[in-house]
Amino acid sequence: MEAIAIWLAGTAASDVSQKTLWIIPVMQTVHILSVAMVFSLVVMIELRVLGITKSQTIEQTAHRFVPWIFSGVVVLALTGTMLIVGEPKRSLPSYEFQMKMLYLAVALAFTIAFAQSVRQHALVWETAGGTVQTAMAGVCPGHPGNRRTVPAPTLPSPVAGEGRVGDRDKPGDDEPATTSFAPYRGSQPKHEQHGRVGL
């Protein structure tokens, strides 16, 4: 790798990338955004496989997101190549860079195998997704599969023969209501009041 790095450092493309100040920062920015996009798409597929999201089937989810994953990988390859050409001695001999390329190759192989398997065995993936969801519901208390609708509390209906609350002070149906009124003296004529006093 060191020999390849030395050779790339002497090419015209590497010289232009090093002398043009905006090329490396722009390529790094696009590269990081592409990594974030690919990671987000993988997470969306994983959420559907685990049964956490159910808006689409696994086949529809793979058909929607997998092409964008491949597009993001293409952008990663282009921008990564520009970064390697611009700084070959820093990238190629690095152990971290070599391991990253190995992990990327393995992830691409799994992604291709997943896309082909979903395309050929969509029903099997849906069944497997239901099994995974059931297992997750048994393990994770917060999984959507554990959500149950709590019935609304019902008040007990009054028993026949018993009065309602608030009716205990009211007379029953078999008891006549009696009302007594005190005489109102002020409504009588004045001469009758004086006469009664004289008597």
Secondary structure, DSSP 8 states (H G I E B T S, - for coil): -HHHHHHHHTSHHHHHHHHSTTHHHHHHHHHHHHHHHHHHHHHHHHHHHTTS--SS-HHHHHHHHHHHHHHHHHHHHHHHHHHHHHSHHHHTT-HHHHHHHHHHHHHHHHHHHHHHHHHH-HHHHHHHHHHHHHHHHHH-TTSGGG-------------TT---TT-TTS--TTS---------GGGS-HHHHHHHHH-
